């Protein structure tokens, strides 16, 4: 069985990777995609949203949440001193392409967000590296 691609984002990466501070990542129709967002400070509320958070897909104060095809998981990585929000979209559809954000903060207005664009393709794409992919393309 094939594994879903996982992309890793950190604040420094997103600030310097593109002019608008957004990553571009690829997903394949009917497959899943994982986005790992790393933050350098902890907070109680985790967010996963779309279109500059005009559409909140998930918001939770727990360590895990799921709604339909969307899920979120929070954990600490003490070795690299980061707080991680892992977001997943399963059974991707072509219209899932667009701008998303993952966030960590006490409230939506005070949260830190990492933004990324997802492009969903109809077929497979060539893997650039066998390691966790940071950036596949930029647009």
Backbone as CSV, one residue per row, in Angstrom:
resi,resn,N_x,N_y,N_z,CA_x,CA_y,CA_z,C_x,C_y,C_z
1,UNK,0.839,-1.186,0.000,0.000,0.000,0.000,0.876,1.239,0.000
2,UNK,0.406,2.279,-0.631,1.174,3.514,-0.743,0.937,4.385,0.473
3,UNK,1.976,5.086,0.871,1.823,6.004,1.990,1.441,7.382,1.458
4,UNK,0.748,8.128,2.274,0.359,9.484,1.901,1.549,10.405,2.065
5,UNK,1.705,11.387,1.172,2.818,12.315,1.338,2.644,13.154,2.595
6,UNK,3.759,13.448,3.246,3.764,14.300,4.426,4.665,15.490,4.152
7,UNK,4.169,16.674,4.423,4.920,17.901,4.230,5.111,18.568,5.577
8,UNK,6.303,19.112,5.796,6.641,19.707,7.082,6.871,21.204,6.917
9,UNK,6.186,22.007,7.729,6.305,23.461,7.674,6.733,24.012,9.020
10,UNK,7.636,24.993,8.988,8.046,25.708,10.192,7.906,27.198,9.908
11,UNK,7.760,28.021,10.948,7.595,29.463,10.716,8.688,30.072,9.850
12,UNK,9.952,29.712,10.086,11.048,30.284,9.308,10.923,29.888,7.837
13,UNK,10.570,28.635,7.574,10.426,28.167,6.196,9.346,28.941,5.458
14,UNK,8.192,29.089,6.062,7.094,29.727,5.348,7.350,31.211,5.156
15,UNK,8.116,31.812,6.054,8.387,33.242,5.917,9.331,33.512,4.748
16,UNK,10.171,32.548,4.392,11.187,32.805,3.381,10.992,32.008,2.100
17,UNK,10.042,31.080,2.072,9.956,30.184,0.925,9.332,30.831,-0.309
18,UNK,8.435,31.771,-0.112,7.768,32.415,-1.238,7.516,33.873,-0.898
19,UNK,7.269,34.659,-1.914,7.038,36.081,-1.677,5.861,36.319,-0.750
20,UNK,4.811,35.518,-0.883,3.653,35.724,-0.016,3.710,34.855,1.230
21,UNK,4.840,34.179,1.463,5.007,33.399,2.682,4.215,32.117,2.708
22,UNK,3.904,31.556,1.550,3.104,30.331,1.514,3.857,29.209,0.822
23,UNK,3.657,28.022,1.315,4.180,26.825,0.681,3.201,26.328,-0.364
24,UNK,3.707,25.624,-1.356,2.859,24.890,-2.283,3.138,23.407,-2.126
25,UNK,2.093,22.615,-1.978,2.252,21.169,-1.831,1.288,20.453,-2.773
26,UNK,1.657,19.234,-3.149,0.861,18.443,-4.084,0.127,17.321,-3.389
27,UNK,-1.093,17.081,-3.808,-1.861,15.930,-3.359,-2.450,15.234,-4.565
28,UNK,-2.858,13.992,-4.402,-3.421,13.204,-5.494,-4.870,12.860,-5.162
29,UNK,-5.734,13.046,-6.139,-7.159,12.759,-5.988,-7.365,11.359,-5.404
30,UNK,-8.306,11.253,-4.455,-8.696,10.022,-3.762,-7.646,9.523,-2.760
31,UNK,-6.527,10.224,-2.608,-5.518,9.858,-1.614,-5.604,10.838,-0.448
32,UNK,-4.744,10.652,0.545,-4.676,11.559,1.699,-3.428,12.421,1.604
33,UNK,-3.448,13.525,2.334,-2.265,14.374,2.442,-2.123,14.793,3.895
34,UNK,-0.884,14.833,4.379,-0.575,15.233,5.754,0.281,16.489,5.722
35,UNK,-0.083,17.465,6.511,0.715,18.680,6.663,1.104,18.779,8.131
36,UNK,2.399,18.805,8.399,2.916,18.907,9.761,3.379,20.341,9.972
37,UNK,2.708,21.063,10.868,3.042,22.458,11.167,3.734,22.507,12.523
38,UNK,4.954,23.022,12.545,5.718,23.095,13.792,5.764,24.536,14.288
39,UNK,5.468,24.691,15.572,5.483,25.998,16.219,6.484,25.962,17.366
40,UNK,6.979,27.138,17.758,7.995,27.200,18.811,7.435,27.584,20.165
41,UNK,6.127,27.735,20.258,5.501,27.947,21.564,4.178,27.200,21.576
42,UNK,3.774,26.774,22.762,2.565,25.971,22.907,1.360,26.861,23.178
43,UNK,0.192,26.305,22.935,-1.047,26.995,23.260,-2.166,25.973,23.308
44,UNK,-3.321,26.401,23.794,-4.386,25.433,24.052,-5.243,25.097,22.838
45,UNK,-5.430,26.029,21.921,-6.364,25.802,20.823,-5.616,25.588,19.511
46,UNK,-6.054,24.547,18.785,-5.461,24.220,17.501,-6.501,24.476,16.415
47,UNK,-6.036,24.991,15.267,-6.928,25.356,14.172,-6.461,24.722,12.869
48,UNK,-7.411,24.366,12.026,-7.152,23.963,10.647,-8.237,24.643,9.828
49,UNK,-7.828,25.510,8.905,-8.835,26.277,8.188,-8.443,26.516,6.737
50,UNK,-9.389,27.076,5.998,-9.237,27.285,4.565,-9.562,28.739,4.231
51,UNK,-8.975,29.223,3.137,-9.277,30.569,2.622,-9.047,31.653,3.675
52,UNK,-7.800,31.744,4.159,-7.448,32.734,5.187,-8.377,32.654,6.388
53,UNK,-8.779,31.441,6.726,-9.612,31.114,7.892,-11.023,31.685,7.814
54,UNK,-11.485,31.990,6.618,-12.906,32.317,6.471,-13.744,31.052,6.640
55,UNK,-13.118,29.894,6.432,-13.784,28.599,6.614,-12.957,27.776,7.604
56,UNK,-13.410,27.679,8.856,-12.691,26.888,9.857,-13.123,25.435,9.718
57,UNK,-12.160,24.574,9.366,-12.444,23.154,9.179,-12.462,22.424,10.512
58,UNK,-11.502,22.736,11.383,-11.418,22.129,12.712,-10.862,23.132,13.699
59,UNK,-11.409,23.110,14.894,-10.879,23.895,16.018,-11.058,23.020,17.244
60,UNK,-9.971,22.833,18.011,-10.060,21.960,19.180,-9.107,22.423,20.275
61,UNK,-9.487,22.161,21.513,-8.569,22.365,22.640,-7.982,21.028,23.070
62,UNK,-8.417,19.950,22.434,-7.874,18.625,22.725,-6.645,18.338,21.882
63,UNK,-6.106,17.144,22.036,-4.930,16.757,21.261,-5.289,16.148,19.913
64,UNK,-6.545,15.737,19.740,-6.978,15.158,18.473,-8.413,15.563,18.184
65,UNK,-8.712,15.728,16.897,-10.088,16.018,16.478,-10.257,15.547,15.043
66,UNK,-11.494,15.212,14.702,-11.794,14.750,13.355,-13.189,15.220,12.974
67,UNK,-13.332,15.621,11.723,-14.636,16.011,11.198,-14.652,15.669,9.714
68,UNK,-15.450,14.676,9.358,-15.510,14.260,7.960,-14.154,13.792,7.457
69,UNK,-13.665,14.432,6.397,-12.376,14.051,5.794,-11.187,14.763,6.429
70,UNK,-11.435,15.626,7.418,-10.375,16.429,8.031,-10.037,15.909,9.423
71,UNK,-8.741,15.907,9.741,-8.344,15.547,11.104,-7.160,16.405,11.525
72,UNK,-6.997,16.500,12.842,-5.921,17.292,13.423,-5.379,16.524,14.619
73,UNK,-4.067,16.559,14.780,-3.426,15.886,15.909,-2.323,16.799,16.434
74,UNK,-2.263,16.959,17.743,-1.283,17.844,18.373,-0.347,17.024,19.238
75,UNK,0.939,17.308,19.138,1.912,16.639,19.999,3.159,17.506,20.130
76,UNK,3.927,17.223,21.186,5.170,17.950,21.436,6.345,17.108,20.975
77,UNK,7.361,17.779,20.454,8.598,17.121,20.052,9.730,17.728,20.875
78,UNK,10.002,17.149,22.068,10.969,17.766,22.976,12.385,17.849,22.419
79,UNK,12.770,16.910,21.581,14.146,16.911,21.069,14.405,18.159,20.230
80,UNK,13.446,18.535,19.400,13.638,19.739,18.583,12.886,20.947,19.147
81,UNK,12.343,20.779,20.341,11.665,21.861,21.060,10.588,22.538,20.219
82,UNK,9.726,21.726,19.665,8.629,22.303,18.895,7.302,21.682,19.311
83,UNK,6.249,22.375,18.972,4.883,21.948,19.244,4.229,21.754,17.875
84,UNK,3.734,20.562,17.635,3.341,20.166,16.289,1.836,20.001,16.151
85,UNK,1.302,20.592,15.095,-0.087,20.405,14.701,-0.047,19.667,13.362
86,UNK,-0.463,18.401,13.376,-0.489,17.607,12.142,-1.912,17.600,11.607
87,UNK,-2.077,18.080,10.382,-3.390,18.119,9.753,-3.424,17.122,8.605
88,UNK,-4.576,16.498,8.416,-4.740,15.513,7.349,-6.057,15.759,6.628
89,UNK,-6.002,15.657,5.310,-7.217,15.622,4.497,-7.219,14.265,3.809
90,UNK,-8.268,13.494,4.004,-8.355,12.181,3.361,-9.278,12.255,2.146
91,UNK,-9.150,11.278,1.285,-9.997,11.171,0.078,-10.060,12.503,-0.659
92,UNK,-8.876,13.021,-1.020,-8.789,14.321,-1.680,-9.664,14.396,-2.925
93,UNK,-10.230,15.581,-3.134,-11.010,15.890,-4.327,-10.299,17.018,-5.060
94,UNK,-10.527,17.136,-6.356,-9.882,18.197,-7.120,-10.222,19.571,-6.559
95,UNK,-11.448,19.754,-6.068,-11.821,21.072,-5.533,-11.280,21.327,-4.128
96,UNK,-10.470,20.400,-3.592,-9.749,20.669,-2.344,-8.545,21.571,-2.590
97,UNK,-8.174,21.783,-3.848,-7.063,22.684,-4.160,-7.371,24.069,-3.607
98,UNK,-6.361,24.700,-3.010,-6.568,26.045,-2.492,-5.681,26.355,-1.308
99,UNK,-5.966,27.472,-0.667,-5.180,27.985,0.450,-5.705,27.446,1.778
100,UNK,-4.796,26.936,2.606,-5.126,26.400,3.930,-4.198,27.022,4.966
101,UNK,-4.584,26.921,6.233,-3.746,27.375,7.343,-3.882,26.407,8.501
102,UNK,-2.780,26.198,9.208,-2.850,25.506,10.490,-2.387,26.508,11.535
103,UNK,-3.004,26.464,12.703,-2.716,27.480,13.698,-2.704,26.949,15.108
104,UNK,-2.062,27.718,15.974,-1.947,27.381,17.385,-2.031,28.687,18.165
105,UNK,-2.968,28.771,19.109,-3.121,29.996,19.885,-4.275,29.903,20.855
106,UNK,-4.387,30.884,21.726,-5.482,30.898,22.699,-6.821,31.156,22.022
107,UNK,-6.815,31.997,20.995,-8.039,32.299,20.256,-7.667,32.497,18.794
108,UNK,-8.674,32.531,17.937,-8.423,32.694,16.511,-7.682,33.998,16.240
109,UNK,-8.010,35.062,16.951,-7.392,36.364,16.690,-5.954,36.462,17.184
110,UNK,-5.570,35.646,18.173,-4.204,35.730,18.701,-3.327,34.554,18.272
111,UNK,-3.852,33.652,17.464,-3.103,32.448,17.079,-2.013,32.759,16.060
112,UNK,-0.977,31.915,16.057,0.038,31.932,15.006,-0.405,30.946,13.935
113,UNK,-0.329,31.358,12.671,-0.774,30.502,11.570,0.350,30.277,10.571
114,UNK,0.398,29.083,10.013,1.255,28.766,8.881,0.334,28.507,7.699
115,UNK,0.614,29.172,6.575,-0.255,29.062,5.404,0.401,28.193,4.339
116,UNK,-0.440,27.469,3.605,0.077,26.645,2.509,-1.007,26.460,1.457
117,UNK,-0.571,26.347,0.212,-1.470,26.049,-0.898,-1.389,24.565,-1.202
118,UNK,-2.526,23.943,-1.440,-2.568,22.548,-1.875,-3.060,22.524,-3.313
119,UNK,-2.356,21.793,-4.156,-2.807,21.533,-5.516,-3.096,20.046,-5.616
120,UNK,-4.336,19.695,-5.883,-4.729,18.294,-6.024,-4.703,17.942,-7.504
121,UNK,-3.965,16.891,-7.840,-3.858,16.432,-9.223,-4.683,15.162,-9.406
122,UNK,-5.011,14.862,-10.654,-5.826,13.683,-10.943,-5.007,12.400,-10.915
123,UNK,-3.676,12.511,-11.079,-2.837,11.318,-11.122,-1.634,11.434,-10.229
124,UNK,-0.775,10.435,-10.293,0.427,10.391,-9.459,1.416,11.473,-9.879
125,UNK,2.272,11.857,-8.952,3.376,12.742,-9.278,4.667,12.054,-8.874
126,UNK,5.747,12.464,-9.485,7.039,11.846,-9.219,7.590,12.354,-7.900
127,UNK,8.029,11.454,-7.057,8.591,11.835,-5.762,10.003,12.371,-5.977
128,UNK,10.284,13.506,-5.371,11.582,14.141,-5.518,12.608,13.492,-4.601
129,UNK,12.203,13.105,-3.419,13.116,12.575,-2.412,12.397,11.498,-1.622
130,UNK,13.172,10.583,-1.046,12.554,9.559,-0.209,12.336,10.068,1.205
131,UNK,12.921,11.212,1.541,12.729,11.802,2.865,11.417,12.581,2.886
132,UNK,11.031,13.058,4.067,9.850,13.919,4.166,10.050,15.116,3.249
133,UNK,9.069,15.394,2.439,9.189,16.450,1.440,8.826,17.788,2.061
134,UNK,9.714,18.759,1.914,9.418,20.085,2.442,8.701,20.930,1.393
135,UNK,9.266,20.990,0.197,8.649,21.777,-0.864,8.735,20.965,-2.146
136,UNK,7.640,20.817,-2.832,7.652,20.148,-4.127,7.698,21.194,-5.236
137,UNK,6.923,22.220,-5.115,6.907,23.271,-6.115,6.454,24.559,-5.455
138,UNK,6.680,25.650,-6.163,6.211,26.953,-5.702,5.426,27.588,-6.834
139,UNK,4.388,28.343,-6.480,3.677,29.108,-7.501,3.184,30.393,-6.916
